[in-house]
């Protein structure tokens, strides 16, 4: 008597097919490493964004981070240094008394100032020298940071990021800082949707 094995074969075939699909999807979603060429990373990001057009029109309010750590423009530079030393920040938004985004301080600025303090005879730019004498956040920050409105779409912010090579953009509403959105936020959401559609 011949055993019935067609059912098991069909199940195995289906399992292998699903496994291949998952592997192909995982491979396509691999993000370039930090050592990759920046242009290749930009091309990867653009392909991801364009690959799931259904979510391009969702508003960034659904994706952005609202719980921001900020520093007042009058805060002493030592407070700024301490915040960077204790937290994994890449940038720190500086706000005025009205809660408006006045500027941004990034890790490059902090490191530059600290190195100039250690090596005062090292080569430096006039701007770096001026910042090294700053006493508060306002005197060392980058002024006029680019922002995007709360009702902007994923397409709006992705275009802004790719054209200007921004990793993150601050979000404002009626002049007030309300959040931040990064490339990683966009990639996570688009990949999540692609996986649901696969």
Z-matrix of the N, CA and C atoms (Angstrom, degrees):
N
C 1 1.476
C 2 1.530 1 108.92
N 3 1.319 2 116.56 1 129.13
C 4 1.454 3 120.26 2 -176.69
C 5 1.514 4 110.45 3 -83.31
N 6 1.352 5 115.75 4 134.34
C 7 1.466 6 120.48 5 -179.76
C 8 1.525 7 110.33 6 -77.10
N 9 1.332 8 115.55 7 145.96
C 10 1.447 9 121.26 8 178.11
C 11 1.527 10 109.10 9 -83.78
N 12 1.311 11 116.37 10 111.94
C 13 1.467 12 119.91 11 -177.59
C 14 1.522 13 112.21 12 -121.68
N 15 1.321 14 116.96 13 -4.07
C 16 1.466 15 119.46 14 -175.95
C 17 1.528 16 112.18 15 -61.34
N 18 1.357 17 115.36 16 -36.02
C 19 1.469 18 118.83 17 -179.81
C 20 1.511 19 111.77 18 -63.02
N 21 1.365 20 115.66 19 -44.85
C 22 1.461 21 120.16 20 -179.92
C 23 1.522 22 110.72 21 -65.57
N 24 1.355 23 115.83 22 -40.25
C 25 1.463 24 119.17 23 179.55
C 26 1.521 25 110.84 24 -62.00
N 27 1.339 26 115.60 25 -41.83
C 28 1.462 27 119.67 26 179.31
C 29 1.517 28 110.91 27 -62.58
N 30 1.360 29 115.79 28 -41.82
C 31 1.470 30 120.60 29 179.24
C 32 1.519 31 110.49 30 -63.14
N 33 1.342 32 116.12 31 -44.31
C 34 1.471 33 120.27 32 -179.49
C 35 1.524 34 111.10 33 -63.94
N 36 1.328 35 115.00 34 -41.06
C 37 1.460 36 119.43 35 179.89
C 38 1.525 37 111.04 36 -63.46
N 39 1.339 38 114.88 37 -41.21
C 40 1.466 39 119.73 38 179.69
C 41 1.521 40 111.22 39 -65.61
N 42 1.365 41 115.17 40 -40.48
C 43 1.475 42 120.28 41 178.94
C 44 1.523 43 111.05 42 -63.00
N 45 1.349 44 115.67 43 -44.26
C 46 1.469 45 119.75 44 179.15
C 47 1.531 46 111.09 45 -63.97
N 48 1.314 47 116.04 46 -39.11
C 49 1.459 48 120.72 47 179.42
C 50 1.529 49 110.99 48 -62.92
N 51 1.342 50 116.30 49 -44.16
C 52 1.466 51 120.99 50 179.13
C 53 1.524 52 111.25 51 -65.44
N 54 1.347 53 115.38 52 -38.08
C 55 1.470 54 119.75 53 179.45
C 56 1.523 55 110.62 54 -64.02
N 57 1.339 56 115.73 55 -41.53
C 58 1.465 57 119.62 56 178.80
C 59 1.525 58 111.26 57 -63.97
N 60 1.320 59 115.65 58 -40.69
C 61 1.456 60 119.79 59 179.44
C 62 1.526 61 110.91 60 -63.33
N 63 1.357 62 116.51 61 -40.99
C 64 1.458 63 120.66 62 178.84
C 65 1.519 64 111.15 63 -65.47
N 66 1.344 65 116.16 64 -40.37
C 67 1.462 66 120.07 65 179.36
C 68 1.532 67 110.72 66 -65.11
N 69 1.343 68 115.83 67 -43.01
C 70 1.458 69 119.72 68 179.74
C 71 1.525 70 110.99 69 -63.84
N 72 1.323 71 116.39 70 -40.31
C 73 1.459 72 120.49 71 179.04
C 74 1.524 73 110.72 72 -65.51
N 75 1.345 74 116.80 73 -45.26
C 76 1.464 75 121.48 74 179.79
C 77 1.516 76 110.69 75 -60.58
N 78 1.343 77 115.76 76 -40.71
C 79 1.468 78 120.20 77 -179.92
C 80 1.523 79 110.83 78 -64.56
N 81 1.325 80 116.40 79 -41.82
C 82 1.466 81 119.88 80 -178.39
C 83 1.515 82 112.33 81 -69.60
N 84 1.345 83 116.89 82 -24.13
C 85 1.462 84 121.30 83 -177.74
C 86 1.510 85 113.87 84 -92.80
N 87 1.331 86 118.33 85 -0.20
C 88 1.454 87 120.50 86 -179.39
C 89 1.509 88 109.76 87 -62.71
N 90 1.329 89 115.54 88 130.92
C 91 1.460 90 120.98 89 -179.27
C 92 1.513 91 109.62 90 -90.53
N 93 1.349 92 118.30 91 138.91
C 94 1.457 93 119.83 92 178.70
C 95 1.516 94 110.81 93 -58.27
N 96 1.332 95 117.48 94 145.11
C 97 1.448 96 121.69 95 -179.91
C 98 1.518 97 109.99 96 -75.63
N 99 1.340 98 116.04 97 170.76
C 100 1.445 99 121.64 98 -178.22
C 101 1.527 100 112.16 99 -61.04
N 102 1.329 101 117.30 100 -27.34
C 103 1.460 102 119.92 101 -176.34
C 104 1.528 103 113.18 102 -84.28
N 105 1.346 104 118.35 103 -6.36
C 106 1.455 105 121.05 104 -179.85
C 107 1.526 106 111.08 105 -68.43
N 108 1.322 107 115.05 106 159.70
C 109 1.446 108 121.07 107 176.79
C 110 1.530 109 109.75 108 -60.38
N 111 1.355 110 118.50 109 131.33
C 112 1.470 111 121.05 110 -179.67
C 113 1.518 112 113.16 111 -54.71
N 114 1.348 113 116.90 112 -35.21
C 115 1.470 114 119.51 113 179.75
C 116 1.520 115 111.45 114 -67.59
N 117 1.332 116 116.05 115 -34.98
C 118 1.463 117 120.05 116 177.64
C 119 1.525 118 109.68 117 -68.02
N 120 1.328 119 116.18 118 -38.92
C 121 1.465 120 120.14 119 178.47
C 122 1.522 121 110.41 120 -64.34
N 123 1.341 122 116.32 121 -40.80
C 124 1.460 123 120.47 122 178.23
C 125 1.527 124 110.64 123 -63.91
N 126 1.330 125 115.75 124 -41.49
C 127 1.469 126 120.20 125 179.90
C 128 1.522 127 110.46 126 -64.34
N 129 1.341 128 116.15 127 -39.38
C 130 1.462 129 120.68 128 177.89
C 131 1.523 130 110.25 129 -62.01
N 132 1.321 131 115.92 130 -47.14
C 133 1.463 132 120.26 131 -178.19
C 134 1.523 133 110.76 132 -61.55
N 135 1.333 134 116.16 133 -42.89
C 136 1.461 135 119.84 134 -179.85
C 137 1.524 136 111.09 135 -63.88
N 138 1.330 137 117.15 136 -39.30
C 139 1.460 138 120.00 137 -179.63
C 140 1.523 139 111.21 138 -66.84
N 141 1.336 140 116.12 139 -34.70
C 142 1.464 141 120.48 140 178.28
C 143 1.518 142 110.17 141 -66.00
N 144 1.335 143 115.48 142 -46.51
C 145 1.462 144 119.83 143 -178.92
C 146 1.520 145 111.23 144 -61.89
N 147 1.328 146 116.20 145 -44.54
C 148 1.459 147 119.91 146 -177.58
C 149 1.525 148 112.25 147 -74.05
N 150 1.327 149 116.98 148 -14.06
C 151 1.456 150 120.14 149 -174.77
C 152 1.514 151 115.05 150 -81.21
N 153 1.317 152 117.52 151 -10.46
C 154 1.466 153 119.57 152 179.74
C 155 1.516 154 108.43 153 -138.66
N 156 1.319 155 115.39 154 73.99
C 157 1.451 156 121.04 155 -170.38
C 158 1.524 157 113.86 156 -67.80
N 159 1.318 158 116.45 157 -16.94
C 160 1.455 159 119.44 158 -177.92
C 161 1.513 160 114.28 159 -61.94
N 162 1.336 161 117.16 160 -25.86
C 163 1.461 162 119.71 161 -176.74
C 164 1.521 163 112.57 162 -101.73
N 165 1.336 164 117.84 163 3.91
C 166 1.464 165 120.43 164 -177.44
C 167 1.523 166 112.59 165 -63.60
N 168 1.335 167 116.81 166 -21.36
C 169 1.457 168 119.01 167 -174.40
C 170 1.517 169 112.95 168 -101.68
N 171 1.327 170 117.66 169 4.06
C 172 1.470 171 119.35 170 175.18
C 173 1.530 172 108.80 171 -72.82
N 174 1.324 173 117.64 172 149.24
C 175 1.460 174 120.52 173 -177.88
C 176 1.529 175 110.88 174 -81.11
N 177 1.315 176 115.66 175 150.88
C 178 1.461 177 119.91 176 -177.50
C 179 1.521 178 112.10 177 -70.96
N 180 1.329 179 116.76 178 -13.30
C 181 1.465 180 120.27 179 177.12
C 182 1.527 181 111.06 180 -57.67
N 183 1.333 182 115.99 181 -30.35
C 184 1.465 183 120.92 182 -178.94
C 185 1.521 184 112.65 183 -77.02
N 186 1.310 185 117.78 184 -16.98
C 187 1.464 186 121.19 185 -173.59
C 188 1.523 187 114.38 186 -113.97
N 189 1.312 188 117.13 187 -24.67
C 190 1.461 189 120.19 188 -170.78
C 191 1.527 190 112.43 189 -70.51
N 192 1.313 191 115.17 190 161.53
C 193 1.461 192 122.62 191 175.22
C 194 1.519 193 108.35 192 -94.77
N 195 1.314 194 115.68 193 125.37
C 196 1.465 195 120.39 194 -178.48
C 197 1.534 196 112.53 195 -95.20
N 198 1.312 197 116.38 196 -29.88
C 199 1.462 198 120.60 197 -175.03
C 200 1.526 199 109.83 198 -80.18
N 201 1.323 200 115.57 199 83.36
C 202 1.458 201 121.01 200 -175.53
C 203 1.526 202 112.19 201 -100.13
N 204 1.312 203 115.40 202 143.87
C 205 1.453 204 121.09 203 170.03
C 206 1.520 205 106.53 204 -94.13
N 207 1.308 206 116.52 205 124.32
C 208 1.461 207 121.16 206 -179.75
C 209 1.527 208 109.84 207 -122.84
N 210 1.306 209 114.84 208 168.46
C 211 1.462 210 120.03 209 175.85
C 212 1.522 211 107.52 210 -132.37
N 213 1.329 212 116.12 211 140.74
C 214 1.455 213 120.72 212 179.09
C 215 1.523 214 109.89 213 -72.67
N 216 1.317 215 116.67 214 146.96
C 217 1.458 216 119.94 215 -177.41
C 218 1.529 217 113.41 216 -62.88
N 219 1.323 218 117.15 217 -19.42
C 220 1.463 219 120.49 218 179.00
C 221 1.531 220 112.87 219 -92.45
N 222 1.331 221 117.38 220 -0.70
C 223 1.465 222 120.80 221 -179.03
C 224 1.524 223 110.66 222 -64.32
N 225 1.337 224 117.81 223 137.83
C 226 1.470 225 120.49 224 178.98
C 227 1.532 226 111.48 225 -64.47
N 228 1.319 227 116.32 226 152.41
C 229 1.463 228 120.38 227 -176.66
C 230 1.528 229 111.84 228 -60.90
N 231 1.315 230 117.99 229 -30.93
C 232 1.462 231 120.25 230 179.74
C 233 1.520 232 111.37 231 -63.57
N 234 1.328 233 116.49 232 -32.76
C 235 1.470 234 120.71 233 175.86
C 236 1.524 235 110.28 234 -67.07
N 237 1.322 236 115.79 235 -39.47
C 238 1.466 237 121.10 236 177.48
C 239 1.526 238 109.99 237 -62.97
N 240 1.334 239 116.69 238 -47.96
C 241 1.464 240 120.90 239 179.76
C 242 1.525 241 110.74 240 -58.82
N 243 1.320 242 115.59 241 -41.19
C 244 1.462 243 120.67 242 -178.56
C 245 1.524 244 111.65 243 -63.84
N 246 1.324 245 117.09 244 -40.48
C 247 1.465 246 121.11 245 178.85
C 248 1.521 247 111.68 246 -62.88
N 249 1.326 248 116.23 247 -41.55
C 250 1.462 249 119.84 248 178.49
C 251 1.526 250 111.36 249 -69.48
N 252 1.306 251 117.01 250 -35.26
C 253 1.463 252 120.72 251 -178.11
C 254 1.529 253 111.76 252 -70.75
N 255 1.328 254 117.26 253 -31.17
C 256 1.463 255 121.46 254 -175.27
C 257 1.528 256 113.77 255 -94.58
N 258 1.323 257 116.90 256 -13.66
C 259 1.465 258 120.08 257 -174.58
C 260 1.523 259 111.24 258 -132.53
N 261 1.327 260 117.65 259 152.15
C 262 1.477 261 121.76 260 -178.10
C 263 1.525 262 112.87 261 -82.12
N 264 1.330 263 117.07 262 49.16
C 265 1.457 264 120.39 263 -177.72
C 266 1.528 265 111.10 264 -83.38
N 267 1.322 266 115.24 265 146.06
C 268 1.467 267 121.33 266 170.27
C 269 1.525 268 109.45 267 -98.86
N 270 1.326 269 115.11 268 -34.83
C 271 1.462 270 121.04 269 177.50
C 272 1.526 271 109.00 270 -138.66
N 273 1.305 272 115.26 271 157.07
C 274 1.465 273 121.00 272 178.90
C 275 1.526 274 107.83 273 -132.94
N 276 1.337 275 117.44 274 117.80
C 277 1.466 276 119.68 275 179.73
C 278 1.528 277 111.48 276 -73.86
N 279 1.308 278 115.51 277 139.83
C 280 1.466 279 121.97 278 178.55
C 281 1.524 280 107.91 279 -109.55
N 282 1.317 281 116.97 280 126.30
C 283 1.465 282 121.17 281 -177.87
C 284 1.521 283 110.80 282 -116.82
N 285 1.344 284 114.78 283 153.72
C 286 1.459 285 119.44 284 175.40
C 287 1.527 286 109.99 285 -91.75
N 288 1.298 287 116.75 286 -173.52
C 289 1.469 288 120.69 287 -176.12
C 290 1.523 289 112.82 288 -66.29
N 291 1.328 290 117.29 289 -19.86
C 292 1.463 291 121.35 290 178.99
C 293 1.526 292 112.47 291 -88.12
N 294 1.346 293 116.39 292 -1.49
C 295 1.456 294 119.80 293 -178.33
C 296 1.519 295 113.05 294 82.63
N 297 1.324 296 116.34 295 11.56
C 298 1.466 297 121.36 296 179.16
C 299 1.528 298 109.73 297 -86.34
N 300 1.323 299 115.58 298 147.48
C 301 1.459 300 120.18 299 178.64
C 302 1.525 301 109.29 300 -72.82
N 303 1.328 302 116.07 301 113.39
C 304 1.460 303 121.19 302 -177.97
C 305 1.519 304 112.16 303 -95.32
N 306 1.323 305 116.01 304 -27.77
C 307 1.457 306 119.65 305 -177.77
C 308 1.508 307 111.68 306 -177.88
N 309 1.329 308 115.22 307 -175.68
C 310 1.462 309 121.71 308 -179.49
C 311 1.525 310 109.01 309 -138.72
N 312 1.314 311 115.80 310 141.48
C 313 1.463 312 121.34 311 173.23
C 314 1.516 313 106.83 312 -117.56
N 315 1.329 314 117.11 313 130.33
C 316 1.461 315 119.72 314 179.06
C 317 1.526 316 111.56 315 -115.10
N 318 1.315 317 115.44 316 173.03
C 319 1.464 318 121.03 317 -177.34
C 320 1.522 319 112.57 318 -61.04
N 321 1.324 320 117.22 319 -34.01
C 322 1.461 321 120.65 320 -179.86
C 323 1.525 322 111.02 321 -61.03
N 324 1.325 323 115.84 322 -42.63
C 325 1.468 324 120.32 323 179.69
C 326 1.522 325 110.41 324 -63.58
N 327 1.326 326 115.59 325 -46.69
C 328 1.470 327 120.22 326 -178.28
C 329 1.526 328 110.74 327 -61.76
N 330 1.327 329 116.80 328 -47.45
C 331 1.460 330 120.43 329 -179.40
C 332 1.527 331 111.04 330 -63.52
N 333 1.311 332 116.12 331 -40.76
C 334 1.469 333 120.48 332 -179.97
C 335 1.523 334 111.08 333 -60.31
N 336 1.321 335 116.69 334 -44.77
C 337 1.464 336 120.88 335 179.73
C 338 1.516 337 111.06 336 -65.42
N 339 1.318 338 116.85 337 -44.40
C 340 1.464 339 120.95 338 -178.93
C 341 1.529 340 111.33 339 -63.92
N 342 1.326 341 116.31 340 -39.93
C 343 1.472 342 119.34 341 179.29
C 344 1.524 343 111.43 342 -68.36
N 345 1.324 344 116.58 343 -36.88
C 346 1.460 345 119.49 344 177.78
C 347 1.524 346 111.35 345 -65.47
N 348 1.328 347 115.88 346 -32.17
C 349 1.464 348 119.90 347 176.71
C 350 1.527 349 110.61 348 -68.57
N 351 1.340 350 115.77 349 -35.17
C 352 1.467 351 120.20 350 179.65
C 353 1.523 352 112.07 351 -79.22
N 354 1.337 353 115.31 352 -35.94
C 355 1.471 354 120.25 353 -176.54
C 356 1.531 355 109.72 354 -127.66
N 357 1.317 356 117.63 355 73.70
C 358 1.474 357 120.57 356 -174.99
C 359 1.515 358 114.53 357 -61.04
N 360 1.329 359 117.95 358 -18.68
C 361 1.459 360 119.96 359 -179.12
C 362 1.530 361 112.58 360 -95.02
N 363 1.301 362 116.21 361 2.08
C 364 1.467 363 119.79 362 179.85
C 365 1.531 364 110.38 363 -69.66
N 366 1.331 365 115.53 364 160.36
C 367 1.464 366 119.69 365 179.42
C 368 1.526 367 108.87 366 -67.94
N 369 1.307 368 116.28 367 139.33
C 370 1.454 369 120.10 368 179.43
C 371 1.523 370 109.43 369 -154.06
N 372 1.330 371 115.16 370 161.70
C 373 1.461 372 121.04 371 177.93
C 374 1.525 373 108.70 372 -89.70
N 375 1.331 374 117.50 373 159.67
C 376 1.469 375 119.59 374 176.53
C 377 1.525 376 112.94 375 -56.65
N 378 1.335 377 115.95 376 -36.91
C 379 1.457 378 119.87 377 179.10
C 380 1.522 379 110.63 378 -65.10
N 381 1.335 380 116.89 379 -42.72
C 382 1.462 381 120.65 380 178.67
C 383 1.523 382 110.51 381 -63.68
N 384 1.319 383 116.12 382 -40.51
C 385 1.461 384 120.02 383 179.24
C 386 1.528 385 110.76 384 -63.35
N 387 1.326 386 116.22 385 -41.43
C 388 1.465 387 120.29 386 179.84
C 389 1.526 388 110.38 387 -66.03
N 390 1.330 389 116.28 388 -41.91
C 391 1.457 390 119.85 389 179.16
C 392 1.531 391 111.61 390 -64.55
N 393 1.318 392 116.84 391 -35.54
C 394 1.466 393 120.35 392 -178.08
C 395 1.522 394 111.55 393 -64.04
N 396 1.333 395 117.00 394 -19.61
C 397 1.467 396 121.49 395 178.56
C 398 1.526 397 111.86 396 -94.78
N 399 1.318 398 115.87 397 -2.89
C 400 1.462 399 120.14 398 -178.84
C 401 1.516 400 112.31 399 -64.94
N 402 1.323 401 115.51 400 145.01
C 403 1.462 402 120.83 401 -178.43
C 404 1.521 403 113.01 402 -108.16
N 405 1.326 404 116.98 403 -16.19
C 406 1.463 405 119.36 404 179.56
C 407 1.529 406 110.28 405 -141.29
N 408 1.328 407 115.42 406 175.18
C 409 1.471 408 120.95 407 -175.87
C 410 1.523 409 112.01 408 -60.17
N 411 1.320 410 116.79 409 -37.60
C 412 1.462 411 120.76 410 -177.70
C 413 1.521 412 111.78 411 -61.25
N 414 1.316 413 117.13 412 -32.86
C 415 1.459 414 121.44 413 -174.78
C 416 1.532 415 113.59 414 -83.64
N 417 1.331 416 117.30 415 -9.18
C 418 1.471 417 119.19 416 179.55
C 419 1.531 418 112.99 417 -120.22
N 420 1.320 419 117.37 418 -6.02
C 421 1.466 420 120.13 419 -174.59
C 422 1.525 421 112.43 420 -77.73
N 423 1.335 422 114.94 421 162.47
C 424 1.465 423 123.01 422 170.28
C 425 1.528 424 106.60 423 -86.01
N 426 1.308 425 116.91 424 123.18
C 427 1.461 426 119.84 425 -177.48
C 428 1.522 427 111.90 426 -87.56
N 429 1.320 428 115.28 427 164.52
C 430 1.472 429 123.63 428 177.28
C 431 1.530 430 112.95 429 53.31
N 432 1.334 431 117.81 430 53.81
C 433 1.468 432 119.13 431 178.20
C 434 1.525 433 111.32 432 -67.60
N 435 1.318 434 115.77 433 150.35
C 436 1.464 435 120.91 434 178.85
C 437 1.526 436 109.11 435 -74.58
N 438 1.303 437 116.85 436 133.93
C 439 1.469 438 121.70 437 177.38
C 440 1.531 439 108.91 438 -128.11
N 441 1.324 440 114.53 439 168.28
C 442 1.466 441 120.73 440 176.86
C 443 1.523 442 107.57 441 -135.62
N 444 1.320 443 117.08 442 149.70
C 445 1.458 444 120.50 443 -175.65
C 446 1.526 445 112.31 444 -77.27
N 447 1.313 446 114.71 445 158.00
C 448 1.458 447 121.92 446 -175.61
C 449 1.518 448 112.97 447 -62.09
N 450 1.325 449 117.70 448 -32.07
C 451 1.476 450 120.50 449 -177.21
C 452 1.519 451 112.87 450 -91.77
N 453 1.326 452 117.95 451 11.95
C 454 1.469 453 121.11 452 177.07
C 455 1.524 454 109.64 453 -69.51
N 456 1.314 455 115.81 454 155.62
C 457 1.460 456 120.61 455 -179.06
C 458 1.528 457 111.17 456 -94.87
N 459 1.318 458 114.25 457 169.24
C 460 1.463 459 120.06 458 176.46
C 461 1.530 460 109.92 459 -59.87
N 462 1.323 461 116.87 460 -35.98
C 463 1.462 462 120.53 461 177.64
C 464 1.521 463 110.91 462 -63.99
N 465 1.322 464 117.33 463 -42.42
C 466 1.467 465 121.50 464 180.00
C 467 1.526 466 111.29 465 -58.73
N 468 1.318 467 115.43 466 -49.58
C 469 1.464 468 118.96 467 -175.49
C 470 1.522 469 111.54 468 -73.19
N 471 1.330 470 117.55 469 -33.76
C 472 1.473 471 119.14 470 178.54
C 473 1.525 472 110.76 471 -67.71
N 474 1.334 473 117.08 472 -39.12
C 475 1.472 474 120.52 473 176.55
C 476 1.523 475 110.46 474 -62.56
N 477 1.331 476 116.24 475 -43.03
C 478 1.465 477 121.20 476 179.39
C 479 1.524 478 111.39 477 -62.23
N 480 1.326 479 116.12 478 -42.97
C 481 1.462 480 120.69 479 -179.65
C 482 1.519 481 112.06 480 -65.93
N 483 1.325 482 116.57 481 -45.28
C 484 1.462 483 119.87 482 -174.98
C 485 1.522 484 112.16 483 -71.73
N 486 1.329 485 117.55 484 -37.10
C 487 1.462 486 120.42 485 -178.93
C 488 1.525 487 111.57 486 -71.39
N 489 1.340 488 116.66 487 -32.14
C 490 1.460 489 120.65 488 -175.54
C 491 1.526 490 113.78 489 -109.23
N 492 1.351 491 115.70 490 1.34
C 493 1.468 492 121.47 491 179.46
C 494 1.530 493 112.11 492 59.31
N 495 1.343 494 115.92 493 38.40
C 496 1.451 495 121.03 494 175.97
C 497 1.527 496 109.48 495 -85.26
N 498 1.328 497 116.92 496 140.52
C 499 1.462 498 120.86 497 174.15
C 500 1.520 499 111.27 498 -88.69
N 501 1.315 500 116.11 499 -25.05
C 502 1.469 501 121.00 500 -178.38
C 503 1.523 502 108.87 501 -153.36
N 504 1.336 503 115.55 502 154.41
C 505 1.464 504 121.08 503 -179.81
C 506 1.524 505 108.17 504 -136.39
N 507 1.323 506 115.97 505 138.07
C 508 1.465 507 120.41 506 177.34
C 509 1.520 508 109.98 507 -82.92
N 510 1.335 509 114.59 508 147.68
C 511 1.467 510 121.24 509 -176.48
C 512 1.524 511 109.02 510 -111.38
N 513 1.321 512 115.81 511 133.14
C 514 1.468 513 120.02 512 -179.05
C 515 1.524 514 111.11 513 -124.68
N 516 1.310 515 115.27 514 155.46
C 517 1.466 516 122.23 515 175.95
C 518 1.521 517 107.94 516 -141.68
N 519 1.323 518 115.60 517 118.90
C 520 1.472 519 121.26 518 -176.09
C 521 1.525 520 112.04 519 53.47
N 522 1.320 521 115.34 520 38.61
C 523 1.456 522 120.70 521 177.73
C 524 1.514 523 114.86 522 84.96
N 525 1.327 524 118.29 523 -11.44
C 526 1.464 525 122.34 524 -177.89
C 527 1.527 526 111.11 525 -94.01
N 528 1.315 527 115.90 526 142.44
C 529 1.463 528 120.91 527 176.74
C 530 1.524 529 109.11 528 -74.39
N 531 1.344 530 117.01 529 123.99
C 532 1.455 531 120.18 530 -177.04
C 533 1.530 532 113.51 531 -122.63
N 534 1.338 533 117.64 532 -11.01
C 535 1.460 534 117.57 533 -179.42
C 536 1.524 535 112.54 534 177.35
N 537 1.306 536 113.79 535 -175.46
C 538 1.470 537 121.23 536 177.31
C 539 1.522 538 107.93 537 -144.51
N 540 1.329 539 116.62 538 146.16
C 541 1.457 540 120.76 539 176.99
C 542 1.529 541 107.92 540 -133.13
N 543 1.320 542 115.67 541 138.54
C 544 1.466 543 120.28 542 -176.05
C 545 1.523 544 111.01 543 -119.72
N 546 1.327 545 115.11 544 168.43
C 547 1.460 546 120.15 545 175.25
C 548 1.524 547 110.65 546 -59.75
N 549 1.312 548 116.36 547 -38.16
C 550 1.467 549 119.71 548 -179.62
C 551 1.522 550 110.71 549 -62.22
N 552 1.333 551 117.54 550 -37.69
C 553 1.469 552 120.90 551 176.96
C 554 1.529 553 110.33 552 -59.62
N 555 1.329 554 115.88 553 -43.55
C 556 1.462 555 120.31 554 -179.34
C 557 1.521 556 111.63 555 -66.95
N 558 1.326 557 116.35 556 -45.68
C 559 1.465 558 120.64 557 -179.18
C 560 1.529 559 110.63 558 -61.13
N 561 1.317 560 117.35 559 -43.66
C 562 1.469 561 121.11 560 -179.93
C 563 1.517 562 111.61 561 -59.51
N 564 1.345 563 116.20 562 -45.59
C 565 1.463 564 120.13 563 -177.65
C 566 1.519 565 111.45 564 -67.76
N 567 1.332 566 116.74 565 -44.22
C 568 1.455 567 119.86 566 -178.07
C 569 1.527 568 111.00 567 -67.17
N 570 1.328 569 117.38 568 -40.40
C 571 1.460 570 120.64 569 177.71
C 572 1.531 571 111.13 570 -64.78
N 573 1.326 572 115.90 571 -37.78
C 574 1.470 573 120.05 572 178.31
C 575 1.525 574 109.98 573 -61.31
N 576 1.316 575 116.77 574 -43.29
C 577 1.457 576 120.65 575 -179.64
C 578 1.522 577 112.06 576 -70.08
N 579 1.334 578 116.29 577 -37.78
C 580 1.469 579 119.49 578 178.01
C 581 1.522 580 110.89 579 -63.17
N 582 1.316 581 115.61 580 -37.62
C 583 1.462 582 119.68 581 -179.76
C 584 1.523 583 110.81 582 -67.67
N 585 1.338 584 115.67 583 -36.75
C 586 1.462 585 119.85 584 178.03
C 587 1.531 586 110.95 585 -66.74
N 588 1.334 587 116.20 586 -32.49
C 589 1.461 588 120.78 587 -177.24
C 590 1.521 589 112.96 588 -83.97
N 591 1.345 590 116.37 589 -17.32
C 592 1.473 591 120.27 590 -175.45
C 593 1.528 592 111.34 591 -67.11
